[in-house]
Amino acid sequence: MGINFFNKVFPQKWDFVGMLRSQAELTAQGVNTLKIWLLEPSTQNYDLMLQLAGQADTVRMEMEEKLIEAFVTPFDRQDLYYISVQMDRIVECAKSTLLSIVEYKVEPREYFVKMTEALSEGTSIFAEAMISILDNKHIESQARIQEIRKAHAEVEEYYRKGMSELFQTAEAMEALKHHEIYSQLQDAAFYLGSTVDIFHRIVVRIV
């Protein structure tokens, strides 16, 4: 019994899956904008990153408000709530990365870029997975889960390599600044992992 079955039997007032899809797309666009900014910093992409993070947060807050009022949801309302919250934390960590680099006046390191590229890949695949689940393509959604987890693992690998390089080459104050930025990107990857775990649970339950 998929999402369409529940929509027919219990008509829903709000499109929660559509909201998740919008949030996932905004999250992917935000992380991708951070990646572009790291490669070539510009005021335009700086402002766009902050704008996308704000839009994603607005979608999350709207969903929270609607969940309180909703009688019927397409799947477990706790899963809806937590997957939205975890997604929001991804883009918030990306935003913190951007703000920290500017505030601390540090040059983007190679592994900042590599971690963000892998994170961007993972969030983009997740946005595609949300389209699959919306279309009741559960097998396709399941395949996407493994790809997202691979991207998550890549971020962790680049984190270790970046930290190893940092400890060998940077003086203490610079190391502290860069360590915080590495940690923010690692946190974003952690929340991506949490997001995909909840998504997997949703897919298993609705198949």
ZIFEN-V977355 format. One record per backbone hydrogen bond with DSSP energy under -1.0 kcal/mol. CO is the residue of the C=O (numbers start at 1). NH is the residue of the N-H. If there is no record, write none. Layout:
co & nh
CO & NH
CO & NH
This chain:
co & nh
2 & 6
3 & 7
4 & 8
5 & 9
6 & 10
14 & 16
15 & 19
16 & 20
17 & 21
18 & 22
19 & 23
20 & 24
21 & 25
22 & 26
23 & 27
24 & 28
25 & 29
26 & 30
27 & 31
28 & 32
29 & 33
30 & 34
31 & 35
32 & 36
33 & 37
34 & 38
35 & 39
36 & 40
42 & 46
43 & 47
44 & 48
45 & 49
46 & 50
47 & 51
48 & 52
49 & 53
50 & 54
51 & 55
52 & 56
53 & 57
54 & 58
55 & 59
56 & 60
57 & 61
58 & 62
59 & 63
60 & 64
61 & 65
62 & 66
63 & 67
64 & 68
66 & 70
76 & 80
77 & 81
78 & 82
79 & 83
80 & 84
81 & 85
82 & 86
83 & 87
84 & 88
85 & 89
86 & 90
87 & 91
88 & 92
89 & 93
90 & 94
91 & 95
92 & 96
93 & 97
94 & 98
95 & 99
96 & 100
97 & 101
98 & 102
99 & 103
100 & 104
101 & 106
109 & 113
110 & 114
111 & 115
112 & 116
113 & 117
114 & 118
115 & 119
116 & 120
117 & 121
118 & 122
119 & 123
120 & 124
121 & 125
122 & 126
123 & 127
124 & 128
125 & 129
126 & 130
127 & 131
128 & 132
129 & 133
130 & 134
131 & 135
132 & 137
133 & 136
136 & 138
137 & 141
138 & 142
139 & 143
140 & 144
141 & 145
142 & 146
143 & 147
144 & 148
145 & 149
146 & 150
147 & 151
148 & 152
149 & 153
150 & 154
151 & 155
152 & 156
153 & 157
154 & 158
155 & 159
156 & 160
157 & 161
158 & 162
159 & 163
160 & 164
161 & 165
162 & 166
163 & 167
164 & 168
165 & 169
166 & 170
171 & 175
172 & 176
173 & 177
174 & 178
175 & 179
176 & 180
177 & 181
178 & 182
179 & 183
180 & 184
181 & 185
182 & 186
183 & 187
184 & 188
185 & 189
186 & 190
187 & 191
188 & 192
189 & 193
190 & 194
191 & 195
192 & 196
193 & 197
194 & 198
195 & 199
196 & 200
197 & 201
198 & 202
199 & 203
200 & 204
201 & 205
202 & 206
203 & 207
